[in-house]
Amino acid sequence: MKLLRDEIEQLLGQALVKAGISGDNWRQMLAPSRDMSQGDLSLPCFPLAKQLSRNPVELAQSIADEISSNPAIGEVSAVGGYLNIKANVNWLAQQVLSGKVRIGDALGTMNSTGRKVLIEHTSANPNGPFHVGRARNAILGDSLVRLHRLFGNEVRAEYYVDDMGKQVAVLAWALANLSKEEVEQTLVGRDAVNPRWSGKADHETVRWYQAAQKMREGENAQAIEDEIGRLVHASEHGDQDVLNQFESAYQPVLDGMLTTLNRLGINFDTFTKESKFVIDGDVAKLMLRLSEMEIYGEADNGAGYLDLGQRGLKGKTEFFFRRGDGSSLYATRDIAYHMWKWQQCDDLIDVLGEDHKLQGKQVAMALTELGERVPEVLFYSFIKLPEGKMSTRKGNVVFMDDLLEEAQAQAATIVRELRPDYLEEKVMEIAEAVGVSAVRFNIIKVSPDKGFTFRWEEALAFEAGSAPFIMYSHTRAHSVMLRCIESGADIDLIISSEIDYCQQEMPTGLVELLRTIARHNDILDKAVNMRKPHLFAAQLLDLANAYNGFYRDCHILVEGVPNPLYLQVSEVARNLLKTGMQGVGIIPIEQM
């Protein structure tokens, strides 16, 4: 808890000096308690005791005795060689409610950090509808964007459009050479397009892509491959006619994908085409620079590469950046893109699947060789469904559009059971918010480096651990405010009134909620700067759970009269829940 740490750090330092501790290494050891029941901050005294040749249990107790009188400290204990410090609840309430501490958007927008952050995420090949496998990149990336904005950074969400690669060439070839009848004949035996998505370009057009992929394995495979190769070659040389043909093929698909993402609350500020860096000459200049480096090598066919093994890379050490015919590779254009992105921002973040780790390392080493900065990268593991892995190529995927429809339908069933008096329009409005939020949160709450299997029963559970649980806690806090207004109370006056905290009863639920609120910004800071959105997702669950405990223990409205302290705390929690939910893409509705 940074709030408490800032208050007692100097006092603790003085106590340690008095005990004979030199240096300030102890500051790195002072950390949030792993078990909140023990305290808000903990200091392991074992290394310090070793420095003094003292018993760590005795040292911890002597420090506890020295600092216990500070008004910010409610309880300090020495347990098994650990110094555990818990904030004084009256002091904590005063800090949280006085307006001295800005917490998220609850007591005013976080001060701007002045940092410009560019986050590139999703950037999926526009060759078919979004499926669940692609969703983790988009949801992780968008959550990072939202959390950075909540933190106070100026953020630009970027989509890198692959407008000249082999996959878009396959799509362009298919659209130019195959009739609808040929496509359906080639895909006989496969499920047809869901009638619900008839006319949605990404669902319609993926059939051409899938048919072409199947034909590339048939009797005319070589002729098809040659033509696709010609298109790729022309695009890599900046042939504008071919690039226009590619755009006509992929743009309707991309528009359909973006419509799906928009339903998930995911939007982008800018779109940058891969071909830009070929057309404007950046790639040509880059290849010239790379070919003049001391670690430059050349294959028998004239292809150029950097020997990154000379810089310590293990395994695949040859990083090819130029084909034998002089054209560039995707990785070359990626380097040019990164050099351009660094001109737009102070901090640069890429969101990539774990299968891009080698490529990411090669690009980073090449950028370093060029004297450029290296981006921060959030790597993530993949999602599976109970049925197995997903593949656009094979067609055995679960499309995100279908997933969201199913999410809404399942949520609607639950809402109808819980609220039989609601009109159907209201049911579907709530179900859409719950379904979208459940899908997002079920993905975001898992650490990015862990793979997992998506299960409906987990995503849509209304118990603790789910988006609906957080949403319900928020609507509960909102209903408290409405009931206070309906009682005739002047909410603004009560919220701004001064409170003698020492004269107030402090039930357990209130204490735990105040402690949870006080560490809210600490966890937001950690989630943003360590690129771990799941930490903030866990904080939202803790906040929702703490609010429910507070609601249980503290009667905010008694005989039509609000308790000023309880109402002030409830309103801070409500605002934190709302802005925190927005930070991970949960929709903060006011009625469930």
N, C-alpha and C positions, 0 to 999 in steps of 0.2 A: 504494500500500500504506500504509494509515493507520498500521499498526503501526510501520513504519519511519519514516514521516513524523513521528509524535509523538516519536520518539526523537532525530531529528537536526535538527528544525526550528529549535530554538534555536541549535544550533551553526552551521547554515547561515546563519541571520540574522546571527550575529556575524561570519562570514567575509565576508558581503556588506557589512556596515558597514565592516569593515576595508578592503575594496576601494574604498569611497567611495560605496556605494549608499545613498540616503536613502529613507525610506518603506518600506511593506511590501506594495507592489503585487506583488512577486515571489511572495508566498504564493499568489496566484490563478493564477500561471503554473506553479507546481510541481504536477505531475500524474503519474498512473500512466503508465508508458512504453507507447507504442503497440506497440512490439516488445519482447517479454519477453527476447529474446536480448540486447538492449542494456542492460536494467536493470529495476528495479522502479519507480523514480521518475526523471523527467526535468525539467530546467529549461532552457528556451530562453533563451540569454543575449543575444540580439540587441537587445531593448529596453533591457536593462541596459547593454550596451556603448555604445549610442547615447547614453544619459544621461551616460556618462563619456568619450565620444569615444574609445573604445578598440576594438581588434579583438575581436570576440566569441569567436573561437577562443582567443585569448590569455587573455581574461577567464575563460572556462570552465576553462581549464587551471590558472589561479592559484587559483580556488575549489576545484578538485579537490585540489590540493596541500595546501590549508589544512584540509580536513575528512577526509582519507583515513585518519587514525589512529584515528577513532572505532571502538570495538569492534562497533558494530552494522553497520558498513559493511564489506562484503567486497570490493567493487570499486567504484571511482569513476573515470570516464573522461570526457574532453572530446573529443567527436566533432562536427566541423562546426559548432561554436558551441553545441552542446547539452551540458549537464552530465548525465551518466547515472550513477545510483547504484543499486548492487545490494546487497541485504542480505547480511550475513555468515551463512553457512548454520548455523554452530554457535550463534550468537546467535538465529537464527530458530528453530531446533529447540528451544532452551531456552524461548523465548517461547511457542511453540505447545504444547509438552508439559508445561510447568510448572504449568498451571492459572491462570496470571496473566491470560490472555486468554480470554474466553468467546467461543467460536466457534459460532454457531448453537446447536443443541441437543447438540453433540458433547461439550462439556465442561461441560454444565449449561444449563438453559433460559436464553435471553436475558433479561436484566433487563427488567422491565416498563417501558415508556415512560410509562405513566400516561395515554396518549392514547386517547380513545374515538373509533373510526372507524366510520362507517356507509357501507357500499358497496351501492349499489342497482344490480343488474344483471339481465340477461335480460328479465324483465317482458314476455315475448312475449304477444301476444293469444291467449287460450285458445280457438282455433277449429279446431285440428287438431294432428296430431302434430308433434313437433320435427323439423325437417329440418336438413341440413348448413349451410344459410345462416344459421340462427339460432344455430348452435352456437358461433360465434366469440365472441359476446357472453357466453354462459354460461361458456365455458371461460376467457376473459380475466378475467371478473369473479370467478369462483371462485378463479383463481390469485392475483389481487390479495388476496382475502380470506385465503387460505392464507399468502401471503408476509408480509402485515401481521401475522398471528398469529405467524409464525416470528420476525419482527422484534421482537415484544414488545408490539404494540398490542392493545388490547381491541377486537375487531371484531364488528360486527353485519351479517350478510348479509341484505339486504332485497329482497323481491319486490313490485313495485307491480302490483296486479291491476286490469287494465282491465275493470271490471265494468259499464260503462255506455256504451261507445262504439258506433259504427255496426257494427263487425264482430261484436260479441257480439249486437247487435240482429238482424243477418242470420241468425246461428245460431239465435237464439231463435225468430224468425219461421218458419224452415224446420222446426224440430222441432215447432212447434205446428200447421203447416199441410200438411206433406208426409208421406205414408205412405212406407214403405220401397220399395214397388213404384213409386211416382212418382219417388222419388230414383233408383232403378236405371234406370228408363226414361229419365229426363232425362240420365243419365250413360252411356247406351249407347255402347259403343265404347271406353270407358276401362277400364283395368285394374281388376279387382275388388280388394277388400281382401285382402291376403296372408293366407291361412288361419292362418298362425302368429300373427297379431295379432287373430284373431277373438275378440271379447269385450273387447278393450282399447278403452276408450271413445273415446280420442282418434282411433284409426284408424277406428272405426265411424262416429263422429259427423262427421268431416270430410266424409263423403259428402253429408250434408245441407247443409253449408256450401257445398260446391262446386256442388251442384245449384241452390241458391238464387242463387249468383253467375251461373250460366248463365241461369236464368230471369229475372234482372234485365235481361237483354239481349233477352228474347223479346217476344211480342205483348202479354203482360199486365204488362209492365215497370212502367208508371206506377202501376198499382194496388198492385203489390208495394212499389214505392218509397215510396208514400204511407203504407202501413202500417208499413214499417220506420222511416220518418221520425217517425211518431206514437210509436213505441216509444222512439226516441232522445230525442224531446222530453220524453216523460213521465219517462224516467230522469234527464234533466238537471234536472228540477224535483223530483227526489227521490221520485217515485211508488214507494212501497214494494212494491206488488203487482207492478209491472213489474220492479223490481230483484230481487224474489224469483224471477220468471220467468227473468230473465237468469241468476241464480245456479244455478238448476236446470239451465239449458242448458250453462253453461260449466264448472261445478265438476267433473263427471266427466271432461271433457276436460283440465282443469288437473291433475287427479289422475294421469291417464295421462301427461301431459308430465313431471310431477315424478318418476314412476316411471322414465322414461327418463333424466332428469337424475341420479337417484340411482345408476343403473348407471354413470354417468360420474364418480361420487363428488362430485356437486354437490348441496348441500343449502342450505336457507335457515333463518335464525333467526326471521324475522317476515314476515308477509304483510299488506299494507295495501291496502284497497280504495279505488279512486278515488272511489266514492260517499260515503265517510266525510266528505269535506270539503264536500259539498253538504248532507248530512243534519245535520251538527253546526253549520252556519251559517257556517263559515269562508269559504266561497266568496262568500256574500252580503256579508259584511263586507269582503272583499278587493275586490270589484267597486265597492263604495261608495268605498273609499279611492282606487282607481285613477281613478274618475270625478271625483274632486276635485283631480286633479293638473293642473299648468299645461300639460302636454303632452297632455292629454286631447282627443280629437276624437270627433265623432259623424257617422256616415254618414246618408244620406237616409232609410234604413229604421229608424233608431234604434239601430243597432249601435254599440257603444262601442269605441274603440281608443286606444292611446297612439301618438303621433307620434314614434317613436324616431329619425327623421331629424333632429330637433332636438338629439339627443344624439350625432349622428355616424354613425348606422347608414346604410349605403349599400344601394341596391337596394330590397327590399321593406321600406319604413319603417313601414308601418301595422301595428301589433301589436294585432289584435282580441282582446278579452277578454270581450265580451258580445254576444249576438245581439240582433236587433231586438225579439224577444219577451221579452227580459230574462233568458234562460237563459245559462248559462256555456258556454265552450268547453273543449276538452281542455287548452289552454295555460293557461287561468285556473286550472283545478284543479291543474295541474302546479306553478304558482307557490305555491298554498296548501300543496301537498304539501311543497315545498322549505322553506317557512317552518316547517312542522311538524317536518321532519327535522332542521333545525338545532337544535331544542330537545332532540334525543336524543343529540347527539354534539359532539365538538370538531372533527372533520374529516369532510367529506362528499365522496364520490366517486360520480359517475354514469358508467356505461359505455354509450355510445351509438354507433350506426352513423353513418358519415360523412354519410348523408342527413339527419341531424338537426342539422347544424352551424348552419344559420340559426335553427332553432327554439331550439337551445341558447343562441345568442347573444342572441336576443330575450328569453328567460326570464332570462338573466343580467342584461341591461340593466334589465328590469322590477324584478328583485330589488334591484339597486343603487338604482333610483329610490325604492324603498320603504325604503331604509336597511338592507336585509338583506345578509348575506354571500352570496357566489357560490360554488357548488360547483366542485370540480376535476372535469374531464371527461376521460375516456379515450375518444377517438373511434377507431374502427377501420374499415378498409376491408373489402370483402366477399370471401367465398370463392366460387370457381367450381369446377365439375367440368369434366373434359375435354369433356363434352357441351355445356356452356354454363351460363348462369345458371339460378337456381332461383326458382320462384314457387308459393306455395300456391294463389293464385287460379286459375292455369291448370292446376295439378295435375301439372306436369312437375318433380317434386322427388325428391330422394333423402332418404327419412326416416332419422332418426338411428337408430331401432331396427334398420332394415335394414342400415345402415352398420356398427353394432356387431356384428350377427350375421356380416356378411361379414368384419369384422376378426378376430373370434374364429376363424372357419373358416379364413382364410388363415394366421393365426398357428398354428393347430393343425396344419396341413399342414407348416409349417416345423419345429415342435417334434417331430412324429413322425419327420421325416427326420433331425433331429439327435440325438434320444433314442429310438431304436426300442425300448429296454428299458422305457420308462415305461408304466404302466397307462393305459388310456384316460381314467379319471377324473382322473389327474394331468395328463395332456395337456390336457384341457379346462380344468382349473383354471389352469394356466399360460397357456394360450391366451387365456382371458378377461382375465387381468391384462395380458398383452402387448397384446392388441387394444385394450382401453380406453386403456392408457397411450400406445400408438402414435398413436391418433386425437387424444388431448389434446395430446401433445407436438408433433405435426406442425403443429398450429395455434398453439401457444404460442411456438414457437421463432422465428416470423416477427414482425418488428416490426409492431405493430398498424396503423400507417399505410400498410402495403403490402398490396395485394391479392395473392392467389395462387391457383393451381389445385391442388386436392387430388388427389394421385396415390398410389395404393396402394403402388407399388414404392418410393416414397420413405419413406412412413410406416412400413412394416414391415421395412425393411432392417435387418439386424443389424450392419451396419458402423457406423463412427463417424458421428455426426450424427443418431442416432435414439434413441427411448426404449428399445428392446431393447438397444442398446449400453450405455446407462447402467445398465439393470437387470442386465445380465450382469456389469458391473464390480462392482456391489454384491454379487451372489451370489458372485463370486470372492472378495471381501473376507470375506464371511461364511464361506465354506468354509475360508479360511485360519485363522480363529478356531476353527472346529470341529476342524480337524486339530491345532491346538495343544492343545486340550482333550483330544483323543483320545490325544495323546502323553503325557498325564499332567502337563502343565505347569499350574502355579497361575497362571491368567491374571490374576486380580485382583492377586496379588503382583507379577507382572512389570510390569503396567501402572502400578502405584503406585511402582515402584522408581526411585531416582535414577540418573541416567546422567551419566558424565563425557563430555560431548559432544566435547571436544577429542581424546579418545582413539578416537573412532569414525571408521570409514571412511564417506565421504559420496559414494556413487555418483551419477551424473547423474540417474537416475530418482528418487532420494530428494530431491535438491535441488529438482528441478522440482515434485515433489508438495508439498513444504513451502512453496514460493513460491505455489503454487496455493491451498493451504489458507489461507495468511496473508492473501490478498486476498478470501477468501470473504465475510466480513461487509461489506467495502467495496462489493462488487457487490450484495449483498442490500440494503444501504442505498440504493444508487442505483436499483435496480429498484423498490423500494417508493416512494421519494420522487419519482421521475420518472415513475412509473406505466408502467414498461417491463419487464414480466415476461420478455420475450425476452432481456434482459441476464442474468438469473439462469439461464434455460434454457441460454444459452451457457456460463455458468460451470459448470453441471453437466456439460456435455459436456467442458469442459476438465479438470474434476476426474476424470471417468471415464477420460479419455485419460491424464492424469498418473498415475493409479493403475496403469493397465496398464503404463506405462513403469517405474514403481517395482517392480511385481511381476516384471517382466523382469530388472531390474538387481539386485534385492535378494532374496536367498534368506532368507526369514523363518524357515523351519524347516530346520535342518541336522542330519542324523542324530538327529532326534527332539528337538532342543533349540532353542527359539525364541531369536532375536536380540532382546533387550529393546527396543532402539531401533526396529528395523524393526516389531516387533509393536505398539509404542505408536503409531507413525505410521499403521500399517495400521488400527488401531482408530479413531483419530480420523477417518481418511478414510472408513471404513465408516459411522460415525455421521453424518458430514456428507452422504454420499451418500444415506443413508436419510432424514434430515430434509429435505434439499434436494429429493429426489424427492417427498416428501409435500407440499412447498411448491408444486410445480407439478402435482400430481395424478397422478404416476407411482406405480404400486403397487409397493412395495419387497418383492418376494417373496424367499425364501431359497434357492430352487432353480430352475434353468432347464434 
